[in-house]
């Protein structure tokens, strides 16, 4: 899976696909009654009132929203319209925009949620926690598989050298997978390229950090490497409960995506330079042979 596959996924999944419906209330409604209704709803569904918002209508027009914390005492005599908050421009996104645009918006939005607009009207919302949805997890997984593909392309250019960097535990684990799919060479040893292909995602990251060609790259030594492995494993081995996914913090999501793009660029460039050097060496060898 390469970058193009990841981009295909994120362009197919739209912000509106992840958005949720929410409560509605008229601007002329009694604020105190809304507070009681909100509490009763939360008790009935055994949820926190802080986990929802309410859209406010004035006639047929949506004029803003309220969080539960906006319903502060004293509420006697107040209407919902007295307390309504306007939609912050940096938190509004169109329903047909790719999900990656929504993810990027979370990194700069003033609220921990986005408002989704359809046909010029805000009618749904997207809390950051909804990024745990299977569709976005699929996008994240595609991104991390692309990172693994770039890592593999780099280390395979120097497989005999990289294999020597494998720890005993890493080699034993890779050999268990190797023997199920491949034969040994004439000396009874695994072929280096095939053995590397049998390593885990985490193993490839460790090899990159130890290999002289990539150890000095800032993207390879980044803290996001460990985070990427944790997120990938959580997605790959998730059950029906998506809460098992270690969701990236809002402040980390954009740096993480930037890192994933940068490390792929660095690794593919490393592979290209090594292959070019190997090609030039081969040309020089045959030139000497011909002479």
Steps between C-alpha positions, in 0.01 A plus 500: 500500500652836399424869543250497215294233677493705819397813309227303327359395838503848653343652189221241497406553864327835550450710811126445473552123521626535857270779618221441751155645543441700816223655706296797379329777693313816412652835591185596690512188721537540876866455596422345839268243340772413250740440791254255663422327170871464427567347842209257466626389158850442635369299795282290271786417265753480786726752330663825597313819406838643406529252212227666292414838356169652393441689177279808533241598241322830449212394281653291221843656535780342703657790690752327726552242771524442872715277715360381832752721679336804338189441711630668811289630785306716534283380211164631624334710234766430237436350158735280305547789258650708783781247538556375145855500364586563136683234302874585503613529134806285565276215618269477197575250222299386198358148506657412164855591603746209535537369854866601501389865478285445808791338682726789409235747616496341846861601541413868475135523606400699807259224611549123554240438230407616151168608350410333172321701234280348230358719225608814683327398825672368811304190594742258666805501721822301516659450842869414499420169665310395186832463323504160671249390238597199285519715186764731638684211662520346153656822369753504784585136440554566129735784590705282734514213250639755253765595757587131538524467122747788484702347784513166320605662171790670676639204695463255211757697302762372744340182633821302581629795705171570676442135593815515713333768714215272604489398864475133593136543600417689181669239281327211678159665456564572131626145440175354632311686229771440240491120529126497434542666160857475369785250454854536631799560273757230415680565830182456703473873570202727430521736207563849650234681299232245584598497866464879523160476332396272787582752772234685694422868456675574830806299389535706184491818706776370728713401201460845348619659823807273508591502130772750411317622190194614694605532866584869457161595354295713740178339376634154583603598852169676566281411799220444250661169401395341828160665481452374144566142610253527790227647281557244223482207740187634665327535163620167364391305808193698599179324598151641477580762764684789335595648837808282486659731244745744661361812341756764413457820694356794305833679538687199364290403201642749249865449605441124480360522146785731398749252643342208313534688172855616576633160604363345181672769292827445686490122466407493134776754431746282694400200291538699178847627587626156600361336187654773287837447669472125451415551134801725448723245674368226271564716194858564613552128556382405153703783350814354658404149382453624144836677510 
